[in-house]
Amino acid sequence: MHQLYFILAIIIGLLVLSVLVFVHELGHFIAAKSCKIRVLAFAIGFGRTLVKWKRGDTEYRVNVIPFGGYVQMAGDNPAKEHSGAPDEYQSKPIWQRAVVALAGPAANLVFAIFTLWAAFVYGMERPAFLDGTRVGVVLKGSPAEAAGFLAGDSIVSINGTAVFGWEQVDAPLSQQLGSGYKVVVKRAGTTLELDLRVERTGARLPKMPSGGLLPGRYPPIVGGVKPKSAADGLLEVGDTILALGGVSVSSFDHFAMLMRDYDPEGGEMAASVNIKRGAELKSVFVIPAYDSTEKRYLLGIEPVPEPTRFVRYGAVAAFGPTMSKTWEYSVMIFDVLGKLTSGKVPASQLAGPLNIIPVSGMMAFQGLSSILNFMALIGINLAVLNLLPLVITDGGLLMFLILEAIRGRPLSAESQAAINKVFIFLFLALFLFVTFNDLQRLPELFKWKR
């Protein structure tokens, strides 16, 4: 049965990708028509043409390979001579050609905003931890640890402003203004005021998210026990973890952080775990097993699924979270690129069409809001990445246009062709690399819904 799910996921994923490509190329098409540029062909996909029809000067095509598309305009190839007709691309002023280049990414961005808005209006699952201010984890060596924060603290106010949800906690602590915060917390019925000093880099950005304070996303309940693991036969699904090694546990995230610090060489081999099973309180001793892949000791348990609640917004109220999520996804791309450059994220995590397509389809099985949200994420990725000055992207075309405006004349056709060949080779190498990554992931994706 899982083979059928996988095939359906691929079909749906192809449809999702085709929609995003269509939106991108439609942006270029509408801009070209608005600038009175003669469009010779409007195509979705590459390779052999499956269906085509002509209307006016434009031939519309649907090609066999749906990974892309193009808008072919009269005189848009600098390597070929053009007649100089007023409706040719090269005959238009630089600002109009720039509008045509920007229109594709702009269309993806506008469509992403619309899909996010539709998802919020339709309704989506919201993580339950966002509705509270309870600290789940205090990162080791963080400003929050130095200030005296403990996992389980509930934040009441920051600099005199009351907070009622984790977003209100994260927002001020992530701001680039100032570095000192007076934070009032509740701890075991007692109210305390802590002085949080957030260190910042030269760019005035925090070194740690929220000064080292993280929410507890998962309750301290065992959701699964791996067979033949250290916890197998000792812990059971449904057990509530109360303490580890005498330290009270406030969330599964906190438990995982305590396990990261487990060092059998510094004390007892067995880890004491206090649990609640039904109405019974128990204490069990588990000897963690070393995982060479994770390079740390593990018990072999996993949390229950993250608690969520269904949230639906009105048509007007949805604009706030829509723009917030759009900004979050946009910034996320640069964060990932930065981590890839610094080596914090391995290149093996890069994914290509063979991974994106089935994942897109799998999102569809999780509901309309999930697929709309995922389409928005991919759409924003397309918009931002297409604006990067990588020569064969829209951003590369804009770079050539800027050079033309500065020099007063375009680069020679030979120079543009030579630069394009280099970047086409690099993109082909990247495509082969991400395809290799995708092929390695396919066995796991194929097991989905098994």
Protein Blocks (a to p, Z undefined) as FASTA:
>chain_A
ZZmmmmmmmmmmmmmmmmmmmmmmmmmmmmmmmnopacfbdcedehjdfbdcdehjbccd
ddfblgbcddddehiafkbccehiakbfklpcfklmmmmmmmmmmmmmmmmmmmmmmmmm
nopcddfklmpccdfbdcehiaklmnopaehiacfbgghiacfbfklmmmmmmpcgdjbd
cddddeehiacdddddddddfkopafbghhipacdfbacbdfbdcehiaknokacghiac
fbgghiacfbfklmmmmmmmpcfklmcfbdcddddehjaccdddddddddfklopacehi
acdddddddddddfklmmmmmmmmmmmmmmmmmmmmmmmmnomacfklpccfklmmmmmm
mmmmnojklmmmmmmmmmmmmmmmmmpcghjamklmmmmmmmmmmnopacdfklmmmmmm
mmmmmmmmmmmmmmmmmmmmmmmmmmgoZZ
